[in-house]
Amino acid sequence: MGTLVMFHAHPDDEAISTAGTMAKAASEGHRVVLVTATRGEHGEVVDGVLRPGESLGDRRVHELTRAAEILGVARVEFLGYVDSGMIGTPENDAPECFWQADVEEAAQRLAAILLAEGADVLTIYDAHGTYGHPDHMKVHLVGVRAGAIAGTPKVYEAVVDREAVNSMFERMHEMGVEMPVDIDLATFGVPHELITTSVDVTAFVDQKRTVMAAHESQIPPDSFFLTLTPDTFSEAFGMEHFVLRGAKPGSLETELI
């Protein structure tokens, strides 16, 4: 059995991109550790979710803890940085935000976890952070460096299959379902031919959907994600894709460990 450390930017990021892989690994007896750079303090919040006096950061910590329990995660850690917001916002310029963090310092924090855990696998994001979010791009920079410091044997970039997403969007449009996000499909994700590893998580999509619902401050019950039919949800989220750093494109692995 091995240890996987999954590094994400904010609570709820794990739900969409790696929840199935995490649940699968945990079910097979591997140790799964979830690390987020921030508590997601500056994300948008669903109306009426926060209790009186409750901060968004506190709520998202609670939601992540619940999500980890559902997935069978053994340990949850936060690197201690503040959510950076989006490029051009005041939050992005704050000295304590993750985007402004010194890469070496942040990498040392993550590397300490990797070394303590004896991690066999680390997952991060691609250099573009899937869609250009500053904290996601910083996860890539920090994760690459941390993996090198710790000597982690395998570092994977969690990615989106661009062609698959475009195809799904086209089918949704034909069905009269408009996607709720404004993204540039020409740059979203990575080309299919660059993907080295595709993990079939269709047996775990129910857990994945439950984890999304656990992040109720970010993903309400009437959201696009949670109103998909079970078959459509499985089609959209039943495969999780990665690029193994240093491997040749088209390696076609089906597991991370």
Backbone as a ProteinNet text record, in pm:
[ID]
protein_1_A
[PRIMARY]
MGTLVMFHAHPDDEAISTAGTMAKAASEGHRVVLVTATRGEHGEVVDGVLRPGESLGDRRVHELTRAAEILGVARVEFLGYVDSGMIGTPENDAPECFWQADVEEAAQRLAAILLAEGADVLTIYDAHGTYGHPDHMKVHLVGVRAGAIAGTPKVYEAVVDREAVNSMFERMHEMGVEMPVDIDLATFGVPHELITTSVDVTAFVDQKRTVMAAHESQIPPDSFFLTLTPDTFSEAFGMEHFVLRGAKPGSLETELI
[TERTIARY]
83.4	0	87.2	36.5	115	43.9	108.3	53.1	45.6	-73	-95.9	-123.6	-55.7	-83.6	-144.7	-266.4	-338.8	-336.7	-271.5	-253.3	-349	-434.6	-534.1	-526	-592	-586.9	-687.2	-810.9	-920.1	-1005.7	-1076.6	-1178.6	-1281.3	-1319.2	-1413	-1340.2	-1214.5	-1138.5	-1118.7	-1098.4	-1077.2	-1200.8	-1319.7	-1443.7	-1458.6	-1422.1	-1445.5	-1336.7	-1211	-1103	-1043.1	-1045.7	-976.2	-1054.3	-1178.8	-1253	-1265.8	-1292.5	-1307.2	-1178.9	-1067.8	-937.9	-904.5	-938.5	-913.4	-996	-1124.6	-1211.9	-1165.7	-1127.1	-1080.4	-954.7	-858	-732.9	-757.6	-842	-872	-939.8	-1030.4	-1101	-1007.1	-895.9	-797.7	-691.9	-705.7	-615	-499.2	-492.3	-386.1	-417	-314.9	-332.4	-345.1	-450.8	-476.8	-469.6	-385.6	-367.5	-409.9	-493.2	-544.3	-486.8	-420.8	-361.5	-421.1	-468.3	-510.3	-424.6	-394.4	-310.1	-381.3	-513.1	-592.6	-721.4	-794.9	-925.9	-1039.4	-1002.9	-1105.9	-1184.8	-1116.2	-1184.9	-1255	-1206.8	-1260.1	-1339.8	-1386.8	-1474	-1612.4	-1687.9	-1827.9	-1901.4	-2012.8	-2084.7	-2232.4	-2290.8	-2432.7	-2513.7	-2612.6	-2696.5	-2760.5	-2757.4	-2828	-2758.2	-2637.2	-2568	-2496.7	-2431.9	-2353.4	-2443.3	-2403.3	-2473.7	-2435.3	-2514.4	-2479.2	-2340.1	-2255.6	-2120.9	-2020.8	-2064.3	-1974.1	-1903.1	-1772.3	-1697.7	-1700.2	-1677.3	-1672.4	-1556.6	-1442.5	-1328.5	-1359	-1425.4	-1461.6	-1557.9	-1656.6	-1752.2	-1683.7	-1591	-1526.6	-1433.1	-1374.7	-1297.8	-1390.3	-1506.5	-1604.8	-1647.8	-1672.8	-1715.4	-1606.2	-1481.6	-1371.1	-1352.5	-1369.3	-1358.6	-1462.9	-1585.3	-1692.5	-1661.1	-1612.9	-1578.9	-1470.9	-1371.5	-1262.9	-1314.6	-1408.3	-1467.4	-1537.7	-1610	-1683.2	-1587.2	-1473	-1376.7	-1282	-1280.3	-1186.9	-1047.8	-1036.2	-906.4	-854.8	-727.4	-668.5	-623	-588	-533.4	-565.4	-604.7	-631.3	-540.4	-472.9	-383.7	-406.9	-380	-382.6	-242.4	-195.5	-62.4	-60	-177.2	-183.9	-185.9	-206.7	-214.6	-360.2	-377.5	-511.1	-547.8	-672.3	-727.3	-691.2	-645.5	-597.1	-702.8	-824.1	-921.2	-874.4	-925.8	-890.2	-790.2	-721.1	-625.8	-695.8	-632.6	-688.6	-773.1	-801.3	-880.1	-786	-834.9	-749.1	-693.4	-773.7	-728.7	-603.4	-589.2	-476.4	-345.2	-354.8	-236.4	-199.4	-283	-256.9	-131.5	-43.5	84.4	68.3	-42.4	-60.6	-128.7	-165.9	-237.3	-139.7	-194.9	-111.1	-37.9	-103.8	-41.1	86.3	91	208.1	311.4	282.6	373	504.4	610.8	739.9	732.6	766.6	754.2	837.2	958.6	1046.6	990.5	941.1	885.8	763.1	673.2	552.6	587.5	685.2	726.3	786.3	858.3	914.4	802.8	696	582.8	520.8	499.5	440.6	537.7	664.2	764.1	773.5	753.9	757.8	648.7	532.7	423.1	457.4	510.4	547.7	649.6	747.6	852.3	797.8	715.7	658.5	570.8	503.4	412.6	482.6	604.8	670.8	590.9	546.4	453.2	512	432.6	470.2	423.8	314.7	252.7	210.3	232.2	180.8	102.5	-19.1	-92.8	-100.6	-82.1	-90	-178.9	-164.4	-234.6	-134	-184.9	-97.8	-58.5	36.2	91.7	-12.5	-116.5	-223.3	-328.5	-314.1	-412.9	-550.9	-557.9	-680.6	-746.6	-769.3	-840.6	-784	-664.2	-597.9	-619	-677.2	-693.4	-554.8	-524.9	-389.5	-348.7	-440.5	-404.5	-377.4	-448	-424.3	-287.4	-253.7	-122	-11.4	-36.6	63.1	77	-32.1	-23.8	74.8	70.6	163.2	308.2	337.6	474.2	525.3	441.7	481.3	491.3	395.7	395.3	515.2	551.9	669.3	793.9	808.7	928.2	926	810.2	800	831	781.5	810.2	958.2	1026.7	1171.7	1245.7	1204.6	1269.9	1255.6	1133.2	1104.9	1148.9	1179.3	1214.7	1097.5	978	857.6	867.2	851.2	876.4	790.4	662.2	572.9	492	500.6	422.4	331.3	202.1	101.6	34.1	4.9	-77.3	-220.3	-313.7	-454.2	-502.4	-559	-594.4	-736	-784.3	-912.5	-885.5	-954.2	-942.5	-1020.9	-949.2	-1012.1	-1113	-1075	-1165	-1291.7	-1278.2	-1394.6	-1490	-1435.3	-1519.4	-1591.4	-1519.5	-1583.6	-1697	-1674.4	-1776.9	-1898.1	-1872.7	-1982.9	-2062.3	-1991	-2058.7	-2147.9	-2098.3	-2177	-2304.4	-2293.2	-2411.3	-2509.3	-2458.7	-2545.8	-2621.5	-2550.6	-2613.6	-2724.6	-2698.9	-2801.4	-2923.4	-2902.2	-3012.3	-3082.5	-3032.5	-3092.4	-3042.4	-2932.1	-2874.5	-2754.1	-2759.7	-2647.9	-2555.5	-2427.4	-2329.6	-2321.9	-2302.1	-2310.1	-2181.7	-2079.7	-1950.7	-1909.1	-1840.8	-1792.1	-1643.3	-1612.4	-1473.8	-1440	-1312.6	-1263.6	-1231	-1317.4	-1298.9	-1173.2	-1118.4	-996.7	-873.8	-879.9	-764.5	-793.9	-919.4	-958.5	-902.4	-833.8	-778.8	-658.2	-629.4	-515	-560.3	-487.5	-522.4	-515.5	-604	-613.6	-480.5	-404.7	-282.6	-173.4	-186.6	-87.7	-114.8	-233.6	-272	-198.6	-141	-69.2	-148.7	-244.6	-309.7	-457.5	-543.4	-688	-742.4	-800	-849.1	-1001.2	-1051.1	-1194.7	-1250.5	-1333	-1389.8	-1541.5	-1593.8	-1740	-1799.9	-1725.1	-1776.7	-1783.7	-1726.6	-1720.2	-1791	-1869.1	-1932.2	-2037.8	-2099.6	-2196.5	-2126.7	-2007.5	-1930.1	-1887.5	-1849.8	-1806.2	-1919.9	-2037.9	-2153.5	-2186.4	-2177.3	-2203.1	-2101.3	-1976.3	-1871.8	-1899.7	-1941.1	-1978	-2087.2	-2187.9	-2299.7	-2253.8	-2147.7	-2096.4	-2041.1	-1999.4	-1948.2	-2064	-2160.8	-2285.1	-2267.8	-2161.3	-2139.4	-2099.6	-2052.3	-2003.8	-2091.1	-2152	-2225.9	-2364.9	-2463.5	-2598	-2670.5	-2777.1	-2850.8	-2904.7	-2933.4	-2987.1	-2878.4	-2751.7	-2642.2	-2644.7	-2574.4	-2561.8	-2510.2	-2406.7	-2343.7	-2442.4	-2521.8	-2606.2	-2742.9	-2774.3	-2901.5	-2885.8	-2763.5	-2743.7	-2807.7	-2858.9	-2909.7	-2793	-2819.5	-2709.7	-2624.9	-2688.3	-2611.9	-2524.1	-2579.2	-2502.4	-2390.1	-2417.9	-2314	-2199.5	-2233.4	-2130.7	-2048.9	-2115.3	-2043.6	-1948.5	-1995.8	-1915.5	-1800.3	-1820.2	-1723	-1669.1	-1696.5	-1654.8	-1510.9	-1443.2	-1300.6	-1224.9	-1112.5	-1026.1	-890.8	-839.2	-721.9	-601.6	-484.2	-359.9	-248.6	-147.7	-23.6	89.8	155.1	269.6	390.6	443.3	557.9	677.2	739.7	854.2	820.2	690.9	650.4	620.6	627.2	593.6	442.4	392.4	247.7	199.7	77.2	21.2	64.1	116.6	159.2	41.3	-75.4	-200.8	-201.9	-158.3	-175.5	-323.1	-361.8	-498.9	-503.3	-389.4	-381.2	-269.3	-280.7	-171.1	-72.6	-121.5	-37.3	-79.4
-119.6	0	125.1	231	352.9	472.7	588	713.4	815.8	872.8	978.2	1108.2	1214.4	1348.7	1428.6	1475.6	1551.1	1698.5	1781.9	1923.6	2007.7	2082.6	2166.7	2309.8	2399.1	2540.6	2576.9	2528.9	2566.5	2444.3	2447.1	2345.6	2350.2	2237.9	2205.1	2176.3	2220.6	2187.9	2037.1	1973.6	1827.9	1753.4	1811	1741.7	1721.8	1822.7	1819.1	1743.6	1763.7	1711.1	1578.9	1547.4	1425.3	1341.5	1374.7	1303.6	1154.9	1121	980.6	902.7	960.2	895.2	878.7	979.7	971.5	860.1	854.4	750.8	612	599.6	470.9	425.7	518.2	484.1	443.2	518.8	486.8	350.5	320.4	191.8	74.6	101.3	-4.2	-16.4	62.9	52.9	149.8	236.9	337.4	449.8	514.9	631.1	754.6	831	951.4	1072.4	1167.9	1291.3	1408.1	1495.1	1610.3	1738.1	1816.2	1943.2	2054.2	2160.9	2277.9	2397.2	2479.2	2595.8	2700.1	2712.7	2815.4	2755.5	2837.3	2797.3	2851.7	2913	2963.2	3080.8	3166.5	3275.8	3374.8	3388.3	3491.9	3436.1	3314.1	3260.1	3322.2	3302.6	3343.2	3250.1	3296.4	3214.9	3208.9	3090.7	3071.9	3146.2	3220.1	3297.6	3208.6	3258.4	3192.1	3074.1	3042.9	2924.6	2953.3	3068.2	3098.6	3122.6	3068.1	3093.6	3231.6	3289.9	3421.1	3418.4	3510.8	3521	3423.4	3337.5	3239.6	3298.9	3281.9	3330	3223.7	3268.3	3173.5	3075.5	3125	3036.7	2925.4	2961.1	2860.3	2758.5	2805.7	2713.6	2617.3	2669.8	2584.6	2482	2515.1	2415.2	2302.5	2338.9	2238.7	2151.2	2213.5	2139	2044.2	2090.3	2005.4	1886.3	1908.9	1799.3	1692.5	1734.8	1641.5	1568.1	1641.6	1580	1473.7	1503.3	1409	1280.7	1293.1	1175.5	1088	1150.6	1076.4	1000.6	1061.1	1002.8	902.9	897.7	808.6	865.9	998.2	1064.7	1047.3	1016.3	988.9	1114.4	1218.9	1340	1460.1	1570	1696.4	1802.7	1876.5	1983.2	2109.4	2225.5	2354	2413.9	2469	2530.2	2662.6	2724.4	2844.1	2975.8	2971.9	3095.6	3138.3	3263.6	3319.8	3312.6	3284.9	3280.8	3410.2	3396.5	3512.4	3582.5	3528	3588.1	3572.5	3656.9	3650.3	3759.3	3738.8	3839	3972.7	4077.6	4211.7	4255.6	4165.5	4202.4	4242.9	4321.5	4362.1	4242.8	4135.5	4017.2	3956.1	3971.9	3913.5	3985.2	4107.1	4186	4179.4	4115.3	4109.6	4027.1	4076.9	4007	3866.9	3841.1	3709.7	3608.4	3650.9	3558.6	3460.6	3349.9	3243.6	3288.7	3369.5	3416.1	3493.6	3566.6	3647.3	3570.2	3446.6	3369.5	3339.3	3334.8	3293.4	3144.9	3110.7	2972.2	2877.8	2916	2826.9	2802.9	2908.7	2893	2801.5	2827.4	2745.2	2600.8	2582	2447.1	2371.9	2441.2	2376.7	2328.8	2406.6	2365	2236.6	2232.4	2113.9	1996.5	2023.1	1916.5	1850.4	1927.6	1870.7	1765.7	1790.9	1693.6	1571.7	1594.9	1484.5	1393.2	1453.3	1373.7	1300	1367.9	1304	1185.2	1198.1	1092.9	985.8	1011.6	918.5	903.2	1015.4	1013.6	943.7	856.7	791.6	872.3	946.9	1023.1	1158.8	1261.1	1395.3	1438.7	1491.5	1551	1701.7	1772.5	1918.7	1956	2075.5	2114.8	2140.4	2156.4	2195.4	2342.7	2386.9	2522.1	2631.2	2605.4	2703.1	2697	2601.8	2588.2	2555.6	2482.1	2440.3	2555	2666.9	2778.1	2914.6	2916.8	3044	3107.6	3035.9	3093.1	3107.6	3223	3243.9	3141.6	3103	3004.9	2867.5	2834.8	2706.2	2706.4	2816.6	2825.2	2819.8	2878.8	2875.7	2734.7	2658.4	2518.7	2443.1	2471.4	2406	2440.7	2568.3	2611.7	2555.2	2566.6	2519.6	2367.4	2300.6	2155.1	2095.3	2153	2103.9	2114.5	2229.6	2250.1	2159.3	2144.7	2060.2	1915.4	1868.6	1732.5	1709.8	1810.5	1799.4	1799.4	1885.6	1891.5	1758.2	1703.1	1580.1	1454.8	1468.3	1351.2	1257.4	1313.8	1232.5	1159.8	1027.7	951.1	989.6	1017.3	1047	1173.1	1270	1393.7	1402.2	1408.9	1416.5	1553.3	1600.9	1720.2	1676	1713.3	1685.3	1781	1725.5	1805.8	1773.8	1857	1835.6	1802.2	1702.3	1663.4	1764	1850.3	1959.9	1909.6	1808.1	1757.2	1697.8	1625.9	1565.7	1672.8	1779.7	1888.2	1959.1	1985.1	2049.3	1963.9	1834	1743.7	1743.1	1741.4	1741.6	1871	1984.5	2112.4	2117.2	2063.1	2062.1	1980.3	1863.8	1780.4	1848.9	1914.2	1984.7	2097	2166.4	2275.6	2221.7	2108.8	2047.8	2005.4	1970.9	1930.7	2050.4	2171.2	2291.4	2324.6	2261.7	2287.6	2378	2495.9	2588.9	2572.3	2564.5	2548.7	2677	2663.7	2779.8	2858.9	2820.3	2887.2	2955	3066.9	3142.4	3111.8	3014.5	2974.6	2973.2	2987	2982	2836.8	2772.7	2632	2604.7	2708.2	2689.1	2671.3	2719.1	2711	2632.3	2594.4	2521.6	2380	2335.9	2202.3	2185.7	2061.3	2031.3	1942.4	1945.6	1856.3	1709.5	1630	1489	1415.6	1449.3	1373.8	1394.6	1495.5	1518.8	1437	1382.5	1308.2	1174.4	1144.4	1017.9	916.4	964.5	877.7	913.1	814.9	834.3	727.8	772.6	682	671.2	550.2	525.6	524.1	624.1	634.6	622.6	559.7	548.9	475.5	384.8	314	403.7	523.3	613.4	747	754.9	883.6	921.8	826	861.5	932.1	881.9	950.7	1088.7	1097.5	1225.2	1326.3	1282.9	1372.3	1413.9	1320.9	1352	1451.7	1436.9	1530.4	1670	1679.6	1810.6	1873.8	1794.4	1846.9	1889.8	1827.6	1865.4	2006.7	2056.2	2193.4	2287.1	2291.9	2363.7	2514.6	2570.4	2714.8	2751.3	2650.7	2674.8	2607.3	2494.3	2414.4	2386.7	2471.8	2453.8	2336.1	2287.1	2172.5	2195.9	2322.4	2350.4	2388.8	2360.3	2391.7	2298	2339.3	2255.6	2117.2	2110.6	1983.5	1885.8	1934.5	1845.6	1820.8	1887.3	1862.9	1776.6	1735.2	1641.4	1506.9	1438.6	1304.3	1213.7	1104.2	1014.7	969.3	936.3	890.7	1001.5	1123	1235	1272.9	1269.8	1299.6	1199	1071.8	969.1	990	1028.6	1054.8	1172.1	1276.2	1398.1	1383.1	1304.5	1301.7	1161.8	1066.6	929.4	896.9	988.4	971.2	1091.2	1065	1172.7	1159.2	1272.6	1270.8	1338.5	1287.2	1336.8	1333.4	1414.6	1410.3	1380.6	1267.8	1231.6	1309.3	1393.2	1474.1	1383.7	1410.3	1333.8	1216.1	1183.1	1070.8	1119.4	1028.9	1063.2	1072.4	1172.1	1178.3	1049.4	1012.1	890.7	763.7	776.1	657.2	568	628.2	554.6	468.9	525.3	459.9	465.3	374.6	375	390.4	404.9	420.6	520.1	582.2	666.1	586.3	478.6	400.8	255
0	0	0	-59.7	-70.9	-11.8	-22.4	29.5	-82.1	-98.6	-196.6	-123.4	-161.7	-110.6	-224.1	-203.7	-305.1	-263.8	-341.8	-308.6	-391.5	-322.4	-388.2	-336.5	-407.4	-372.1	-263.6	-278.7	-188.6	-155.6	-43.4	-21.2	-135	-183.3	-292.5	-423.6	-437.4	-558.6	-570.4	-455.6	-457.6	-507.2	-481.8	-514.6	-664.6	-740.9	-885.1	-958.8	-919.9	-1003.7	-959	-828.4	-784.2	-683.9	-655.3	-550.5	-580	-705.5	-740.2	-719.3	-760.9	-743.9	-596.3	-516	-372.3	-309.2	-343.4	-288.2	-331.6	-455.8	-508.7	-435.8	-420.8	-353.8	-208.5	-139.2	0.4	11.7	-81.9	-78.1	-100.8	-168.5	-197.2	-87.5	18.5	131.2	131.4	31.7	29.3	129.6	176.3	264.6	176.8	199.9	121.5	213.9	177	254	165.7	219	145.6	205.1	120.6	163.2	78.7	142.2	66.4	106.1	7.7	32.8	117.1	97.5	165.3	218.9	291.5	341.4	254	142	51.5	105.2	180.2	249.8	158.1	34	-54.1	-171.2	-158.4	-261.9	-255.4	-360.1	-356.5	-261.2	-205.9	-109.1	-147	-134.3	-161.3	-56	-100.5	-8.6	97.6	222.2	330.6	392.5	347.9	399.7	530.5	541.3	660.6	780.8	895.1	1019.8	1071.4	1160.1	1216.3	1278.8	1236.5	1290.8	1231.3	1141.3	1081.6	960.8	953.7	838	728.9	605.4	495.1	512.1	558.3	578.9	678.1	789.5	889.2	830.2	754.1	694	596.8	519.9	419.9	484.5	597.9	672.3	717	768.8	811.4	693.8	579.5	461.4	413	417.2	372.3	465.3	593.4	690	660.7	632.2	598.7	468.6	368.6	240.5	258.4	340.2	364.5	428.9	520.5	584.1	481.3	390.4	287.1	197.5	167.1	74.2	139.1	270.4	338.8	353.2	349.6	363.7	506.7	518.3	648.9	721.9	646.6	709.2	622.3	685.7	616.8	675.8	588.8	633.5	549.8	610.2	540.6	547.5	435	436.3	511.5	529.2	611.8	537.8	406	328.4	311.4	271.4	251.2	104	77.7	-57.6	-131.3	-255.4	-331.3	-414.1	-419.3	-509.6	-653.4	-739.5	-880.4	-917.2	-1028.5	-1076.2	-1092.9	-1040.7	-1053.3	-936.1	-841.9	-724.4	-611.2	-514.5	-402.2	-325.3	-312.5	-238.8	-300.5	-432.2	-502.8	-470.9	-419	-386.1	-238.6	-157.2	-13	15.2	101	124.5	182	252.3	313.5	222	101.8	13.1	-51.5	-99.6	-154.9	-280.7	-361.9	-486.2	-459.3	-347.9	-314	-232.1	-198.4	-112.6	-183.5	-105.8	-157.7	-192.7	-315.8	-362.5	-276.4	-245.9	-168.1	-28.1	34.5	169.1	167.1	72.2	62.3	29.3	-59.2	-96.6	21.3	106.3	224	317.2	328.9	412.3	357.7	228.1	167.2	171.4	145.3	146.4	283.9	389.6	524.4	541.2	482.3	488.5	404	284.3	196.7	263.5	327.9	393.5	515.5	593.3	712.1	674.4	560.7	515.6	432.2	390.2	299.3	171.7	116.1	2.8	-119.1	-177.7	-303.2	-422.8	-403.7	-512.5	-460.2	-542.2	-516.2	-638.4	-616.4	-727.6	-709.2	-820.6	-823.4	-941.7	-998.6	-1120.3	-1231.4	-1352.6	-1463	-1447.5	-1528.7	-1513.2	-1528.6	-1608.4	-1630.1	-1519.9	-1428.9	-1323.1	-1375.6	-1483.8	-1554.1	-1627	-1555.2	-1618.2	-1580.2	-1524.5	-1501	-1365.6	-1269.7	-1136.3	-1072.7	-1011.5	-957.4	-852.6	-763.6	-661.8	-723.1	-829.5	-896.2	-964.6	-1027.3	-1090.9	-985.7	-869	-761.9	-704.3	-699.7	-657.8	-746.5	-876.2	-967.7	-932	-917.6	-889.1	-756.8	-654.4	-521.5	-519.6	-583.5	-583.5	-654.9	-769.1	-842.8	-755.8	-693.8	-610.2	-486.8	-422.9	-303.3	-336.9	-449.9	-490.6	-510.2	-565.2	-584.6	-451.3	-359.8	-228.7	-156	-160	-85.9	-160.3	-287.9	-366.4	-387.6	-396.8	-416.8	-551	-551.5	-674.3	-793.6	-770.5	-882.1	-851.3	-941.1	-929.1	-1050.1	-1023.4	-1128.3	-1129.8	-1250.2	-1266.2	-1294.8	-1206.7	-1231.2	-1340.6	-1447.2	-1563.7	-1610	-1699.6	-1765.9	-1911.8	-1962.6	-2102.9	-2187.3	-2258.4	-2332.6	-2434.9	-2510.7	-2614.4	-2553.9	-2442.4	-2377.8	-2326.2	-2269.1	-2218.3	-2332.6	-2441.1	-2556	-2610.1	-2619.1	-2668.8	-2576.2	-2444.9	-2349.6	-2357.4	-2369.1	-2378.9	-2503.2	-2612.7	-2736.2	-2717.6	-2653.3	-2632.1	-2538.8	-2435.3	-2341.8	-2412.4	-2498.9	-2573.5	-2663.1	-2726.1	-2811.4	-2731	-2603.9	-2515.7	-2452.1	-2481.7	-2424.9	-2286.2	-2246.1	-2113.6	-2131.4	-2073.1	-2083.3	-1963.8	-1990.8	-1884.2	-1802.3	-1669.3	-1581.1	-1568.3	-1641.8	-1624.9	-1754.2	-1739.1	-1854	-1869.8	-1954.3	-1972.4	-2120.7	-2147.4	-2284.2	-2316.7	-2394.9	-2424.2	-2506.2	-2567.8	-2647.4	-2559	-2434.9	-2345.1	-2218.4	-2197.3	-2075.8	-2081	-1975	-1971.5	-2062.8	-2099	-2185.3	-2300.4	-2411.4	-2522.2	-2480.4	-2535.5	-2497.7	-2513	-2616.3	-2644.1	-2538.6	-2454.5	-2349.7	-2223.9	-2212.6	-2092.8	-2088.3	-1973	-1956.6	-1876.2	-1795.7	-1698.4	-1688.5	-1708.2	-1695.4	-1601.4	-1491.6	-1388.7	-1400	-1417.6	-1425	-1282.6	-1250	-1115	-1117.8	-1222.2	-1232.3	-1113	-1051.7	-934.6	-811.9	-821.6	-705.9	-731.2	-839.5	-870.8	-768.3	-702.6	-598.2	-482.6	-444.6	-341.6	-389.8	-515.2	-570.6	-566.4	-601.6	-599.1	-455.7	-363.1	-222.2	-168.4	-212.4	-169.8	-224.8	-351.1	-405.4	-319.6	-283.9	-204.3	-65.3	-14	117.2	118.2	1.6	-9	-41.6	48.7	20.1	10.7	64.8	50.8	-91.6	-166.8	-302.4	-408.8	-374.5	-471.7	-415.3	-444.9	-390.4	-455.8	-393.8	-449.2	-589.9	-623.8	-757.2	-857.3	-822.7	-913	-1032.7	-1137.9	-1257	-1220.6	-1137.2	-1104.1	-1041.2	-946.2	-867.3	-929.3	-1038.5	-1105.6	-1230.1	-1260.7	-1370.1	-1335.9	-1435.9	-1413.1	-1374.5	-1304.5	-1265.8	-1383.8	-1495.2	-1612	-1668	-1676.3	-1730.2	-1635.3	-1505.1	-1406.9	-1420	-1433.5	-1447.4	-1573.6	-1681.8	-1806.6	-1791.8	-1721.9	-1708.5	-1610.2	-1503.9	-1394.5	-1362.9	-1449.3	-1422.9	-1459	-1525.1	-1555.8	-1501.8	-1437.1	-1388.5	-1455.9	-1504.1	-1590.8	-1525.7	-1559.4	-1501.1	-1605.5	-1578.8	-1656.5	-1559.6	-1579.1	-1495.2	-1542.1	-1455.4	-1491.5	-1523.8	-1638.4	-1681.8	-1770.3	-1781	-1865.8	-2006.8	-2101.2	-2238.5	-2253.3	-2326.6	-2352.6	-2415.7	-2380.6	-2436.8	-2365.8	-2241.1	-2168.2	-2131.3	-2115.2	-2095.9	-1969.2	-1858.7	-1728.8	-1688.4	-1600.1	-1548	-1397	-1333.6	-1187.6	-1154.8	-1038	-989.4	-906.3	-846.8	-756.2	-759.5
[MASK]
+++++++++++++++++++++++++++++++++++++++++++++++++++++++++++++++++++++++++++++++++++++++++++++++++++++++++++++++++++++++++++++++++++++++++++++++++++++++++++++++++++++++++++++++++++++++++++++++++++++++++++++++++++++++++++++++++++++++++++++++++++++++++++++++++

